[in-house]
Amino acid sequence: MKNKTRLAFANEKKCRHADALKEQGFISWTMYRNRFYIGDIVYLFMSDDRYVRFKTVVVETDCERGDTAYWIIPAPKDKTYKLKLIAEYEGDELGEEVLARYGFKGGKSLERTICNKIDLLNYIQSVF
């Protein structure tokens, strides 16, 4: 199976994803309503900054949550994917306004990960 590129919404009001990625090099991502495969690339749109900031890769499936210490609300006790940090973007070309030109409809549209908006994902890949 060919690996996919996806865009997901990281809600910083629930979990300090950025801190977890910087300090431990990975985050745990719920398997509920997500179908990731090892090798898939997952870009993270951050709720606080309103731009795509991190590029991660799925390295494990069916894991215990490994980022519990970073949760602001009680961490779910569900099975997760392990997303390993590949890169952090610090420019201004991946903000919500710019992404809208490529079909992005805002953070709320990411309740499920996006893997079918080819123009949007190609643009994000070109900037990273």
SVG drawing of the C-alpha trace seen along z (x, -y; Angstrom):
<svg xmlns="http://www.w3.org/2000/svg" viewBox="-15 -35 28 37">
<polyline fill="none" stroke="black" stroke-width="0.4" points="0.0,0.0 1.3,-3.5 1.9,-5.8 -0.4,-8.8 0.1,-12.4 -2.4,-13.8 -3.2,-17.0 -4.5,-16.8 -5.7,-19.4 -3.7,-19.6 -5.9,-21.2 -3.5,-22.9 -6.3,-23.6 -6.4,-19.9 -2.8,-18.8 0.5,-20.6 1.5,-18.8 4.3,-21.2 6.0,-20.7 5.7,-16.9 7.2,-16.9 10.1,-19.2 10.9,-17.4 10.3,-13.7 10.3,-13.7 6.9,-12.2 3.2,-12.4 0.5,-9.8 -2.5,-10.2 -5.8,-8.5 -6.7,-5.5 -10.4,-6.4 -11.8,-7.6 -8.3,-7.6 -6.7,-5.1 -3.0,-5.7 -0.4,-3.3 3.3,-3.1 5.2,-5.4 2.3,-7.9 3.2,-11.5 1.0,-13.6 1.3,-17.4 -0.1,-19.2 -2.2,-22.3 -1.8,-23.9 -4.9,-25.4 -3.1,-28.2 -0.8,-29.5 -3.3,-28.7 -0.7,-27.3 0.9,-24.1 3.9,-23.8 5.1,-20.1 5.7,-17.3 5.5,-13.8 5.7,-10.2 3.7,-7.3 6.2,-4.9 4.0,-2.6 0.4,-1.5 -1.7,-0.1 0.4,-1.8 -0.3,-2.9 -0.5,-6.7 3.1,-8.0 2.4,-11.7 0.0,-11.7 2.2,-14.2 1.5,-16.8 -2.3,-16.7 -4.2,-19.7 -7.4,-17.7 -7.3,-14.1 -5.6,-12.1 -7.7,-9.5 -6.8,-5.9 -7.2,-4.8 -4.9,-3.0 -2.8,-5.4 -0.4,-5.8 3.1,-7.0 3.9,-10.1 7.6,-10.8 8.8,-14.4 10.5,-14.9 10.6,-18.7 9.3,-22.0 8.3,-24.9 8.8,-28.4 7.9,-30.6 4.7,-32.3 3.7,-30.5 1.6,-27.8 -0.9,-30.1 -4.6,-29.6 -5.2,-32.5 -2.5,-31.2 -3.8,-27.6 -7.3,-28.8 -6.1,-29.6 -5.4,-25.9 -8.8,-24.7 -8.2,-24.7 -11.5,-25.4 -10.1,-26.1 -9.3,-24.1 -12.9,-22.9 -12.7,-21.1 -10.0,-18.8 -12.1,-16.8 -11.1,-14.0 -7.7,-14.2 -7.4,-15.4 -5.8,-13.2 -7.7,-13.9 -7.1,-17.7 -4.1,-17.1 -3.5,-20.8 -3.4,-21.7 -1.1,-18.8 1.2,-19.4 1.5,-23.0 2.4,-22.1 4.9,-19.6 6.6,-22.2 7.0,-24.6 8.3,-22.1"/>
</svg>
